[in-house]
Structure formats: C-alpha cells, structure tokens
Amino acid sequence: MDILVLFELRNAVPPRLSESELHQQIEERVQRTLDWASDMVNLTQVQSRSLQLSENNLYYLALEAIEQISAQASAKGIQIHIADWSETIEQNGWVYVDGALIERVIINLIGNAIRYSPAGSSIDISFGQRTINEQIYATCCIQDEGGGISKQQFAKLAQQGYIIESEQLSSAAAILPIITKPDAAGSLGVGLSMVSAIVRQHGGYIYMSNRHPVGLKVDICLPKTNT
C-alpha cells in the first residue's frame, strides 16, 4: 500500500484511517524506504570492499546489535531475549571476521524479525556450534514468533544461498501474517541478499526453518577459530 492510497483511505467517507494512524503509517513507509536505500548502499559496499578481518566473538557482536535495534523492538512491545553469558558460549563463539559486517548481519535479521512479528511477542537469540562438512562452525540463532515464510519466498532465498531446513507451516501460523513478498520498498529481498553476501564472503552458511507452532528460525554459521 503506497502513501497515496493511505490518503485516499483517510479522505474516504467515513474515514477509514484516523489522523494518527495516517501519520504512523506514513512514517513506517518512509522508514522502510530509507532502510531499503541503506541496504542497497550496504549491498554495493559488501560486493566491492575487502574484508577487515580480526578475531571477534559472536556473543558480543550480538549484544552490540541488540543495543542498536532495541528502540525499534520497544516501539512494538517486543522483548529480545539473549542467552545468558557462560564460559562455554564465549569459548564457542570466537570467529575471524569483519566485525562491523557481521554485526550488520545480526541487526538486519533481528530487524526483519521485529518487522514481521506481532506486537508484544518475543525474539530469542542463542548460540552454539554446528559441524558442516567436518568443520566446526560457531552459530548465532535468531528465533521469532511471527508467521514464518512461505514456500515461494523460501525458493527465492534458496537461490541466494540460504539453506532451507523446514518449509512446513503449522495450522497455528495461519492466524499471523506470513512473509510472502518484500514490503512496499522491497527491503526484505535486498536486506537478505546483503546478509547472504556477507556470510558467504566469510565462508559461512545461513540455515532457515519455520518453527512450530509459529515463527521463523535463522542460524548464522561462521567458521570457528581455534581460540
């Protein structure tokens, strides 16, 4: 729905949008357009720049990401829960990456989780390890309570390098909006293209699956250092 349609709804008789609803929805669409533009710039930079590699820990990168996006979550009454620090989590989370880019990946994925989750829901972030082709990868898992992703969208994501583990949506997910296409500005597609490009540049993988009864689970997997 574009801004002109919003004005038509406001000017209808009787009005189908209040003044405050009109302002809120215009603000949301402007922000999405700005996000889309930012994602386009970031994607171009990712494709052209060399990586600034150093040793980083996924746990601390996630903390920084949450700090940057917490206001967006609070505006929808969404709680972001991150696993409590432990020595095991820290030991398993060391990766040799461009910290700024991986932080951008986490921000983008949490931002999508916020955007497509109902108000008052929760987002859980956990950490672990995964063995892929006999190599150990550190993982950061983001799980939301939204409606999940459609099979059509999964097919597009698979073409971008995402590994799809489960497409099945439960009947409970039918009551929530399912991500079937990018928003009005197209930022879902661009943002996830950027995420995939960054992770693949680091020799990593992203696994996606619909959760039961509702929600989406995204695992960022990056080669673990020997620290």
N, C-alpha and C positions, 0 to 999 in steps of 0.2 A: 504494500500500500504506500503510494507516494504522498508528498506533502499536499499536493493539490486535492487529492481525494479526501485528506483529513479536513481541509477547509470546506469541502462540499458537505461532509458529514456534520460539521459544526453549523453550517448555514441552512441545513435542512429544516423543514417544519413538520413536527417539532425537532429541535436539535438532537442529533444522535451522539454528540460529544459535548461535554461541558468545556468551559474556557480552560480550566486547569488541566483536564485530560488532553485538550488540544496542545497546550504548551508542553506538557510532559512528552507526548508522542513526537512532536516536532523535535524536541531536544534529543530524544532517543535516536531518531533518524539522522540528525546532524552528527551525533557522536559516532554512529555506525559508519557514516561516510568518511569521517575523519579517521576512524580505525582502518577502514579499507585503504585509504590513501597511505597511511603509515605502513600497513602490511605490504603494499606494493613497493614502497621505497625499501623496506627491510628485505623483501624477497630479491630485489635487484642487487642490494648490497651483499647479501649472502652468496649470490651466484657469482659475484665478481671479486670478493675480498679473499685474502688469505687468512687462515685461522691464527688467532693469537693464543697458542696453547700453553696451558700451565696446569698444575695439579689443583683440582677443586673437589669439593665434596657435595654430592647431590643433596644431602640433607640441608646444608647451609645455603645452597643456591635456592632451594625451595622456600626456606624461611625468608630470604630476600624477596622472592617473587610474591609471596603472600603479603608481605608488608606493602608492596607497591599496589596490590589489587584489592586490599581489604576494604577500602571505601566503597568500591563497586559492589562487593558482596553485601556489605552492611546496608546499602541502599535498598536491597531486595530482602533483607532479613535473612540472608543465607549465612550459615555457620560453616567456616572452614576448619576442619579438624586435621591436625598433622600429628603423626605418630610421635610419642614421647621419645626424647633423645635416649639412646642407650649406646654403650660401647660397641655393641655388635653392629648397630645401624651405622655408626660412624666408620667403623672398620670396613664395612661392606660398600660404603658409598664413595670411595675415592676413585676419581676418574681424571684422565688427562684430556682436558677440553678447553675450548674458548668459553670461559665462564659467562661472559656477557651474553653470548648467543644462546647457551643452554638455559640461562635464566629467562631469556626472551621466549624460549620454547615453553617453559613451565607457565609463564604469565599468560601466554596465548591459550594454552589448553585449559587453565583454570578459568580464564575469561570466557571461553566457549561454554564451559560447564555452568558458569553463573548465568550466562545469557539464555541458555536453553533449559534451565531448571526452574521449577516453581518457587515462588516466594516462600520463605520460611523453611526451605529444605536444607540439606547438609551436603558438603563436599568433603570426602575423606582422602587424605594423602598418606601413603605408606611407602615403605622402602624394603628392598630385599636383593636377591640375586637370582639370575636365571642363566642356565647353561645353554648356549646356542652353538651348534657345530663344534662341540668340545671346548669352547672358550667361555670363560665366566664373564658375565655382564652385570654391572650394578643397575638396579631398577628403581624408578620412581613411578608409583601407581597413583593415578587420579581417578576417583570414582564419584559419580554424581547421582542424583535422584530424578533426573529428567526422563523424557520419554524414549531415549535411545535414538538409534539411527536406522533409517530404512534400508532395505536391501539394495535399492537403486543407488543411494548415497555410498553405501559400503563398496559397491562395484567401482565407483569413481575413485574412492580413497585407495582401493587396492591398486589401481593404475598409477597412483602417486607413490607407491612403495609401502603403504601400510599393510600390516599382516592382520587379516581378519580371523579371529578365533571363534566367534559366535555371532551369527546374524539374527538368531531367533529372538523375537519379541514375545513376552508373555501377554496374556489377556489383560493383566493389570496395567500394562503400559498403554493400553488403548485410551485411557482417560486423560493422558498427558500429550502435549504437542510433540510429535516425532519430527526430528530434523530430516526433512525430505529435500531441501534445497537451501542454497545460501540465502541470507537475508537480502533486503532491498538493495544493499550496496555490494553484495557479492562477497562479503568479507570472510564468510566461512571457508569458501574454496581457496581464496588467496592465503588466508591465515594458515590453513592446514597444509597448503603447498609449501609455505615457508618453513613450517615446523618439520615436515618431511625432509626438505632440502638440507636443513641444518643438521638433523640427526644423521642422515646418510653421509654428510661430509665428515662426520666423526666416526664413521664405521659402525654406526648403531642401527637399531631397529625400533619400530613402534608397533605394538600389538593393540588391537581394539576388539572389544566384545560388548554386546548388550548384556546388561545384568538382569537378574531375576530377583524380585518381581519387576523392578523398574530401574532405569538408569543406564549409564554408559561407563565402561571401564577402559582406561587408556594406560598402557605400560610403556614408559620410555626406557629403553635398554641401551646402555653405553659400555664399551669395553672397560673392565675394571683394571686399575693399576695393581701393582704388587705390593703396595704400601701395607 
